[in-house]
Amino acid sequence: MTIVEKVGKGVPFLACDAFDAAGGVAHGFSTREGGVSEGIYASLNLGPNRGDEREHVLENYRRFTAAIGAQLGRPDKRVVCISGDGGFQMNEQELATAVCEELPVVICILNNSYLGNVRQWQEMFYGGRYSCTCLKKRRSCAQWCSSPSAQCPPYIPDFVKLAESYGIEGIRVEKREDVAPAFARARANTKAPTLIEFVIDRELDILPMVPGGNALSDMVTEYKKERK
Protein backbone atom coordinates (compact mmCIF):
# COMPACT_ATOMS: atom_id res chain seq x y z
CA MET A 1 0.00 0.00 0.00
CA THR A 2 1.42 3.39 -0.98
CA ILE A 3 1.55 6.48 1.21
CA VAL A 4 -1.17 8.30 -0.75
CA GLU A 5 -3.41 5.22 -0.73
CA LYS A 6 -3.11 4.89 3.03
CA VAL A 7 -3.29 8.54 4.00
CA GLY A 8 -6.48 9.08 2.02
CA LYS A 9 -8.63 6.55 3.82
CA GLY A 10 -11.20 8.52 5.79
CA VAL A 11 -9.23 11.77 5.72
CA PRO A 12 -11.34 14.70 4.46
CA PHE A 13 -8.68 17.44 4.71
CA LEU A 14 -5.23 17.42 3.13
CA ALA A 15 -2.67 20.21 3.17
CA CYS A 16 0.21 19.64 0.77
CA ASP A 17 3.51 21.16 -0.19
CA ALA A 18 4.53 22.85 -3.44
CA PHE A 19 5.13 20.80 -6.59
CA ASP A 20 6.76 17.53 -5.44
CA ALA A 21 4.35 16.71 -2.63
CA ALA A 22 1.46 18.40 -4.44
CA GLY A 23 2.26 16.41 -7.56
CA GLY A 24 2.11 13.14 -5.69
CA VAL A 25 -1.19 14.10 -4.08
CA ALA A 26 -2.65 15.20 -7.42
CA HIS A 27 -1.77 11.82 -8.91
CA GLY A 28 -3.18 9.93 -5.95
CA PHE A 29 -6.40 11.81 -5.19
CA SER A 30 -9.35 13.40 -6.86
CA THR A 31 -11.61 15.96 -5.19
CA ARG A 32 -15.32 16.46 -5.12
CA GLU A 33 -16.68 19.34 -7.17
CA GLY A 34 -17.48 22.40 -5.10
CA GLY A 35 -15.04 21.63 -2.29
CA VAL A 36 -11.64 22.28 -3.78
CA SER A 37 -8.89 24.69 -2.80
CA GLU A 38 -7.47 26.08 -6.06
CA GLY A 39 -3.81 26.07 -5.05
CA ILE A 40 -2.77 22.54 -5.86
CA TYR A 41 -4.25 22.70 -9.34
CA ALA A 42 -2.87 26.14 -10.10
CA SER A 43 0.66 25.04 -9.25
CA LEU A 44 0.48 22.00 -11.52
CA ASN A 45 -1.73 23.40 -14.30
CA LEU A 46 -4.26 20.69 -13.59
CA GLY A 47 -8.01 20.81 -13.12
CA PRO A 48 -10.06 19.30 -10.29
CA ASN A 49 -11.38 15.78 -10.79
CA ARG A 50 -14.75 14.65 -9.54
CA GLY A 51 -16.23 11.73 -7.71
CA ASP A 52 -14.10 11.29 -4.61
CA GLU A 53 -14.77 12.02 -0.94
CA ARG A 54 -11.93 14.53 -0.47
CA GLU A 55 -13.40 17.77 0.83
CA HIS A 56 -10.46 20.15 0.55
CA VAL A 57 -6.88 20.19 -0.64
CA LEU A 58 -4.77 23.05 0.70
CA GLU A 59 -1.47 23.73 -1.04
CA ASN A 60 1.66 25.81 -1.31
CA TYR A 61 3.86 27.38 1.35
CA ARG A 62 1.02 27.61 3.83
CA ARG A 63 0.61 23.84 4.02
CA PHE A 64 1.32 23.23 7.72
CA THR A 65 -0.32 26.42 8.96
CA ALA A 66 -3.31 25.62 6.72
CA ALA A 67 -3.49 22.18 8.30
CA ILE A 68 -3.50 23.77 11.75
CA GLY A 69 -6.31 26.11 10.73
CA ALA A 70 -8.32 23.29 9.18
CA GLN A 71 -7.97 21.18 12.33
CA LEU A 72 -9.06 24.09 14.52
CA GLY A 73 -12.05 24.71 12.27
CA ARG A 74 -13.07 21.06 12.06
CA PRO A 75 -12.05 19.36 15.32
CA ASP A 76 -14.33 16.44 14.41
CA LYS A 77 -12.15 15.55 11.42
CA ARG A 78 -8.56 14.36 11.03
CA VAL A 79 -6.23 16.58 9.02
CA VAL A 80 -3.13 15.38 7.17
CA CYS A 81 -0.28 17.67 6.08
CA ILE A 82 1.91 16.33 3.25
CA SER A 83 5.17 18.22 2.88
CA GLY A 84 8.64 17.89 1.41
CA ASP A 85 11.64 17.85 3.73
CA GLY A 86 12.84 21.26 2.54
CA GLY A 87 9.39 22.86 2.50
CA PHE A 88 8.49 21.72 6.01
CA GLN A 89 11.50 23.53 7.43
CA MET A 90 10.01 26.86 6.30
CA ASN A 91 7.45 26.75 9.10
CA GLU A 92 8.42 23.84 11.33
CA GLN A 93 8.28 26.20 14.31
CA GLU A 94 4.50 25.96 14.13
CA LEU A 95 4.82 22.54 15.72
CA ALA A 96 4.70 24.52 18.96
CA THR A 97 1.29 25.93 17.99
CA ALA A 98 -0.08 22.47 17.14
CA VAL A 99 1.23 21.07 20.42
CA CYS A 100 -0.12 23.91 22.56
CA GLU A 101 -3.53 23.70 20.88
CA GLU A 102 -3.56 19.89 21.24
CA LEU A 103 -4.23 19.38 17.53
CA PRO A 104 -3.93 15.80 16.18
CA VAL A 105 -2.63 16.84 12.76
CA VAL A 106 -0.72 14.06 11.01
CA ILE A 107 2.40 15.52 9.37
CA CYS A 108 3.81 13.43 6.52
CA ILE A 109 7.28 14.52 5.38
CA LEU A 110 8.46 13.08 2.06
CA ASN A 111 12.22 13.19 2.55
CA ASN A 112 14.39 12.89 -0.57
CA SER A 113 17.16 15.08 0.93
CA TYR A 114 16.70 17.65 -1.83
CA LEU A 115 14.73 20.77 -2.62
CA GLY A 116 12.99 18.44 -5.02
CA ASN A 117 11.21 20.94 -7.25
CA VAL A 118 14.37 22.86 -8.11
CA ARG A 119 16.50 19.71 -8.32
CA GLN A 120 14.16 18.25 -10.95
CA TRP A 121 14.44 21.39 -13.05
CA GLN A 122 18.23 21.35 -12.73
CA GLU A 123 18.30 17.72 -13.84
CA MET A 124 15.87 18.07 -16.76
CA PHE A 125 16.84 21.46 -18.16
CA TYR A 126 20.35 22.22 -16.89
CA GLY A 127 22.24 18.99 -17.51
CA GLY A 128 22.08 17.77 -13.92
CA ARG A 129 24.22 20.64 -12.65
CA TYR A 130 22.84 20.68 -9.14
CA SER A 131 23.37 23.87 -7.18
CA CYS A 132 22.10 24.66 -3.66
CA THR A 133 19.46 21.92 -3.76
CA CYS A 134 21.09 19.00 -1.92
CA LEU A 135 20.24 19.24 1.77
CA LYS A 136 23.08 16.87 2.67
CA LYS A 137 25.75 18.99 1.00
CA ARG A 138 28.57 20.37 3.13
CA ARG A 139 31.25 22.89 2.33
CA SER A 140 33.79 20.05 2.08
CA CYS A 141 31.77 18.19 -0.59
CA ALA A 142 32.86 18.21 -4.24
CA GLN A 143 31.67 21.45 -5.82
CA TRP A 144 29.68 19.89 -8.67
CA CYS A 145 28.56 16.65 -7.05
CA SER A 146 25.38 15.59 -8.81
CA SER A 147 24.87 12.01 -7.68
CA PRO A 148 23.91 10.69 -4.23
CA SER A 149 26.25 8.07 -2.78
CA ALA A 150 26.99 6.18 0.40
CA GLN A 151 29.64 8.78 1.20
CA CYS A 152 27.08 11.57 1.58
CA PRO A 153 27.01 13.24 5.03
CA PRO A 154 23.99 12.54 7.25
CA TYR A 155 20.83 14.53 6.63
CA ILE A 156 19.94 17.38 8.95
CA PRO A 157 17.74 17.84 10.82
CA ASP A 158 16.76 14.49 12.27
CA PHE A 159 12.98 14.87 11.97
CA VAL A 160 12.22 12.17 14.54
CA LYS A 161 14.38 13.93 17.13
CA LEU A 162 12.85 17.26 16.10
CA ALA A 163 9.40 15.89 16.82
CA GLU A 164 10.53 14.49 20.15
CA SER A 165 11.98 17.86 21.11
CA TYR A 166 8.42 19.23 20.87
CA GLY A 167 7.15 16.36 23.02
CA ILE A 168 5.33 14.56 20.21
CA GLU A 169 5.76 11.22 18.48
CA GLY A 170 8.12 11.05 15.50
CA ILE A 171 8.14 8.03 13.19
CA ARG A 172 10.56 7.21 10.38
CA VAL A 173 9.29 4.98 7.56
CA GLU A 174 11.78 3.42 5.15
CA LYS A 175 9.86 0.31 4.02
CA ARG A 176 6.48 -0.02 2.32
CA GLU A 177 5.23 -2.49 4.92
CA ASP A 178 5.79 0.12 7.66
CA VAL A 179 3.35 2.65 6.15
CA ALA A 180 0.13 1.19 7.61
CA PRO A 181 1.53 0.73 11.15
CA ALA A 182 2.79 4.32 11.12
CA PHE A 183 -0.68 5.68 10.38
CA ALA A 184 -2.18 3.37 13.00
CA ARG A 185 0.15 4.91 15.59
CA ALA A 186 -0.77 8.40 14.38
CA ARG A 187 -4.50 7.71 14.73
CA ALA A 188 -3.95 6.79 18.36
CA ASN A 189 -2.63 10.30 19.11
CA THR A 190 -5.84 12.28 19.54
CA LYS A 191 -4.50 15.29 21.47
CA ALA A 192 -1.17 15.95 19.80
CA PRO A 193 0.29 16.05 16.30
CA THR A 194 2.26 13.11 14.91
CA LEU A 195 5.20 13.53 12.54
CA ILE A 196 5.89 10.73 10.05
CA GLU A 197 9.04 10.96 7.93
CA PHE A 198 8.94 8.89 4.74
CA VAL A 199 12.42 8.33 3.30
CA ILE A 200 11.93 8.17 -0.48
CA ASP A 201 14.05 7.84 -3.63
CA ARG A 202 16.41 10.81 -3.73
CA GLU A 203 15.98 11.51 -7.45
CA LEU A 204 12.34 10.65 -7.97
CA ASP A 205 10.75 12.94 -10.58
CA ILE A 206 7.16 14.19 -10.56
CA LEU A 207 5.42 14.19 -13.94
CA PRO A 208 3.63 15.64 -15.82
CA MET A 209 5.03 19.14 -15.54
CA VAL A 210 5.00 22.30 -17.65
CA PRO A 211 8.36 24.09 -18.11
CA GLY A 212 8.28 27.73 -17.05
CA GLY A 213 7.01 30.12 -19.71
CA ASN A 214 5.57 27.31 -21.85
CA ALA A 215 2.04 26.48 -22.90
CA LEU A 216 0.04 23.50 -21.67
CA SER A 217 0.65 21.92 -25.06
CA ASP A 218 4.35 21.75 -24.10
CA MET A 219 3.67 19.62 -21.03
CA VAL A 220 6.42 17.10 -20.26
CA THR A 221 4.84 13.69 -19.62
CA GLU A 222 7.92 11.48 -19.64
CA TYR A 223 11.62 11.90 -19.06
CA LYS A 224 14.43 9.41 -19.55
CA LYS A 225 17.15 9.75 -16.96
CA GLU A 226 20.75 9.63 -18.13
CA ARG A 227 23.07 7.34 -16.26
CA LYS A 228 25.61 9.23 -14.15
Secondary structure as a PSIPRED ss2 file (coil, helix, strand):
# PSIPRED VFORMAT (PSIPRED V4.0)

   1 M C   1.000  0.000  0.000
   2 T C   1.000  0.000  0.000
   3 I H   0.000  1.000  0.000
   4 V H   0.000  1.000  0.000
   5 E H   0.000  1.000  0.000
   6 K H   0.000  1.000  0.000
   7 V H   0.000  1.000  0.000
   8 G C   1.000  0.000  0.000
   9 K C   1.000  0.000  0.000
  10 G C   1.000  0.000  0.000
  11 V C   1.000  0.000  0.000
  12 P C   1.000  0.000  0.000
  13 F E   0.000  0.000  1.000
  14 L E   0.000  0.000  1.000
  15 A E   0.000  0.000  1.000
  16 C E   0.000  0.000  1.000
  17 D C   1.000  0.000  0.000
  18 A C   1.000  0.000  0.000
  19 F C   1.000  0.000  0.000
  20 D H   0.000  1.000  0.000
  21 A H   0.000  1.000  0.000
  22 A H   0.000  1.000  0.000
  23 G H   0.000  1.000  0.000
  24 G H   0.000  1.000  0.000
  25 V H   0.000  1.000  0.000
  26 A H   0.000  1.000  0.000
  27 H H   0.000  1.000  0.000
  28 G H   0.000  1.000  0.000
  29 F C   1.000  0.000  0.000
  30 S C   1.000  0.000  0.000
  31 T E   0.000  0.000  1.000
  32 R C   1.000  0.000  0.000
  33 E C   1.000  0.000  0.000
  34 G C   1.000  0.000  0.000
  35 G C   1.000  0.000  0.000
  36 V C   1.000  0.000  0.000
  37 S C   1.000  0.000  0.000
  38 E C   1.000  0.000  0.000
  39 G H   0.000  1.000  0.000
  40 I H   0.000  1.000  0.000
  41 Y H   0.000  1.000  0.000
  42 A H   0.000  1.000  0.000
  43 S H   0.000  1.000  0.000
  44 L H   0.000  1.000  0.000
  45 N C   1.000  0.000  0.000
  46 L C   1.000  0.000  0.000
  47 G C   1.000  0.000  0.000
  48 P C   1.000  0.000  0.000
  49 N C   1.000  0.000  0.000
  50 R C   1.000  0.000  0.000
  51 G C   1.000  0.000  0.000
  52 D C   1.000  0.000  0.000
  53 E C   1.000  0.000  0.000
  54 R E   0.000  0.000  1.000
  55 E C   1.000  0.000  0.000
  56 H E   0.000  0.000  1.000
  57 V E   0.000  0.000  1.000
  58 L E   0.000  0.000  1.000
  59 E E   0.000  0.000  1.000
  60 N C   1.000  0.000  0.000
  61 Y C   1.000  0.000  0.000
  62 R C   1.000  0.000  0.000
  63 R H   0.000  1.000  0.000
  64 F H   0.000  1.000  0.000
  65 T H   0.000  1.000  0.000
  66 A H   0.000  1.000  0.000
  67 A H   0.000  1.000  0.000
  68 I H   0.000  1.000  0.000
  69 G H   0.000  1.000  0.000
  70 A H   0.000  1.000  0.000
  71 Q H   0.000  1.000  0.000
  72 L H   0.000  1.000  0.000
  73 G H   0.000  1.000  0.000
  74 R C   1.000  0.000  0.000
  75 P C   1.000  0.000  0.000
  76 D C   1.000  0.000  0.000
  77 K C   1.000  0.000  0.000
  78 R C   1.000  0.000  0.000
  79 V E   0.000  0.000  1.000
  80 V E   0.000  0.000  1.000
  81 C E   0.000  0.000  1.000
  82 I E   0.000  0.000  1.000
  83 S E   0.000  0.000  1.000
  84 G E   0.000  0.000  1.000
  85 D H   0.000  1.000  0.000
  86 G H   0.000  1.000  0.000
  87 G H   0.000  1.000  0.000
  88 F H   0.000  1.000  0.000
  89 Q C   1.000  0.000  0.000
  90 M C   1.000  0.000  0.000
  91 N C   1.000  0.000  0.000
  92 E H   0.000  1.000  0.000
  93 Q H   0.000  1.000  0.000
  94 E H   0.000  1.000  0.000
  95 L H   0.000  1.000  0.000
  96 A H   0.000  1.000  0.000
  97 T H   0.000  1.000  0.000
  98 A H   0.000  1.000  0.000
  99 V H   0.000  1.000  0.000
 100 C H   0.000  1.000  0.000
 101 E C   1.000  0.000  0.000
 102 E C   1.000  0.000  0.000
 103 L C   1.000  0.000  0.000
 104 P C   1.000  0.000  0.000
 105 V C   1.000  0.000  0.000
 106 V E   0.000  0.000  1.000
 107 I E   0.000  0.000  1.000
 108 C E   0.000  0.000  1.000
 109 I E   0.000  0.000  1.000
 110 L E   0.000  0.000  1.000
 111 N E   0.000  0.000  1.000
 112 N C   1.000  0.000  0.000
 113 S C   1.000  0.000  0.000
 114 Y E   0.000  0.000  1.000
 115 L C   1.000  0.000  0.000
 116 G H   0.000  1.000  0.000
 117 N H   0.000  1.000  0.000
 118 V H   0.000  1.000  0.000
 119 R H   0.000  1.000  0.000
 120 Q H   0.000  1.000  0.000
 121 W H   0.000  1.000  0.000
 122 Q H   0.000  1.000  0.000
 123 E H   0.000  1.000  0.000
 124 M H   0.000  1.000  0.000
 125 F H   0.000  1.000  0.000
 126 Y C   1.000  0.000  0.000
 127 G C   1.000  0.000  0.000
 128 G C   1.000  0.000  0.000
 129 R C   1.000  0.000  0.000
 130 Y C   1.000  0.000  0.000
 131 S C   1.000  0.000  0.000
 132 C C   1.000  0.000  0.000
 133 T C   1.000  0.000  0.000
 134 C E   0.000  0.000  1.000
 135 L C   1.000  0.000  0.000
 136 K C   1.000  0.000  0.000
 137 K C   1.000  0.000  0.000
 138 R C   1.000  0.000  0.000
 139 R C   1.000  0.000  0.000
 140 S C   1.000  0.000  0.000
 141 C C   1.000  0.000  0.000
 142 A C   1.000  0.000  0.000
 143 Q C   1.000  0.000  0.000
 144 W C   1.000  0.000  0.000
 145 C C   1.000  0.000  0.000
 146 S C   1.000  0.000  0.000
 147 S C   1.000  0.000  0.000
 148 P C   1.000  0.000  0.000
 149 S C   1.000  0.000  0.000
 150 A C   1.000  0.000  0.000
 151 Q C   1.000  0.000  0.000
 152 C C   1.000  0.000  0.000
 153 P C   1.000  0.000  0.000
 154 P C   1.000  0.000  0.000
 155 Y C   1.000  0.000  0.000
 156 I C   1.000  0.000  0.000
 157 P C   1.000  0.000  0.000
 158 D C   1.000  0.000  0.000
 159 F H   0.000  1.000  0.000
 160 V H   0.000  1.000  0.000
 161 K H   0.000  1.000  0.000
 162 L H   0.000  1.000  0.000
 163 A H   0.000  1.000  0.000
 164 E H   0.000  1.000  0.000
 165 S H   0.000  1.000  0.000
 166 Y C   1.000  0.000  0.000
 167 G C   1.000  0.000  0.000
 168 I C   1.000  0.000  0.000
 169 E E   0.000  0.000  1.000
 170 G E   0.000  0.000  1.000
 171 I E   0.000  0.000  1.000
 172 R E   0.000  0.000  1.000
 173 V E   0.000  0.000  1.000
 174 E C   1.000  0.000  0.000
 175 K C   1.000  0.000  0.000
 176 R H   0.000  1.000  0.000
 177 E H   0.000  1.000  0.000
 178 D H   0.000  1.000  0.000
 179 V H   0.000  1.000  0.000
 180 A H   0.000  1.000  0.000
 181 P H   0.000  1.000  0.000
 182 A H   0.000  1.000  0.000
 183 F H   0.000  1.000  0.000
 184 A H   0.000  1.000  0.000
 185 R H   0.000  1.000  0.000
 186 A H   0.000  1.000  0.000
 187 R H   0.000  1.000  0.000
 188 A H   0.000  1.000  0.000
 189 N C   1.000  0.000  0.000
 190 T C   1.000  0.000  0.000
 191 K C   1.000  0.000  0.000
 192 A C   1.000  0.000  0.000
 193 P C   1.000  0.000  0.000
 194 T E   0.000  0.000  1.000
 195 L E   0.000  0.000  1.000
 196 I E   0.000  0.000  1.000
 197 E E   0.000  0.000  1.000
 198 F E   0.000  0.000  1.000
 199 V E   0.000  0.000  1.000
 200 I C   1.000  0.000  0.000
 201 D C   1.000  0.000  0.000
 202 R C   1.000  0.000  0.000
 203 E C   1.000  0.000  0.000
 204 L C   1.000  0.000  0.000
 205 D C   1.000  0.000  0.000
 206 I C   1.000  0.000  0.000
 207 L C   1.000  0.000  0.000
 208 P C   1.000  0.000  0.000
 209 M E   0.000  0.000  1.000
 210 V C   1.000  0.000  0.000
 211 P C   1.000  0.000  0.000
 212 G C   1.000  0.000  0.000
 213 G C   1.000  0.000  0.000
 214 N C   1.000  0.000  0.000
 215 A C   1.000  0.000  0.000
 216 L H   0.000  1.000  0.000
 217 S H   0.000  1.000  0.000
 218 D H   0.000  1.000  0.000
 219 M C   1.000  0.000  0.000
 220 V E   0.000  0.000  1.000
 221 T C   1.000  0.000  0.000
 222 E C   1.000  0.000  0.000
 223 Y C   1.000  0.000  0.000
 224 K C   1.000  0.000  0.000
 225 K C   1.000  0.000  0.000
 226 E C   1.000  0.000  0.000
 227 R C   1.000  0.000  0.000
 228 K C   1.000  0.000  0.000
